[in-house]
Amino acid sequence: MSKLHLSKEDGERRGRYIARLDGIDAEGEITYRHHGADVISADHTGVPDEMGGHGVAKALLDFMLEDARRSGFRIIPICPFVRGQYAKHPEWADLFTTKPGEDP
């Protein structure tokens, strides 16, 4: 299996979590928007076909959740993939919200 590299690009209003695999000239991502100082919305998860089958989307989500725990922000799950995974993992409830300032 190729080595997976995860990183984050954070801008003033938007950002993304990025995954790269050795030997593949493509990248997967979860894009997000800032909603104040302590809330982001996970807007879209995209993994190109050539990265399929490597667990990239789940690795990106795990990376985002680790970042939320470490940095103290919560996530609005707009992206269907993120929303679907959250529905399967109620133990993540402390990391999610429906909108800024509200509990899920």
Buried (B, 14 or more C-beta within 10 A) or exposed (E): EEEBEBEEEEEEEBBBBBBBBEEBEEBBBBBBBBBEEBBBBBBBBBBBEEBEEBBBBEBBBBBBBEBBEEEEBBBBBBBEBBEEBBEEEEEBEEBBBEEBEEEB
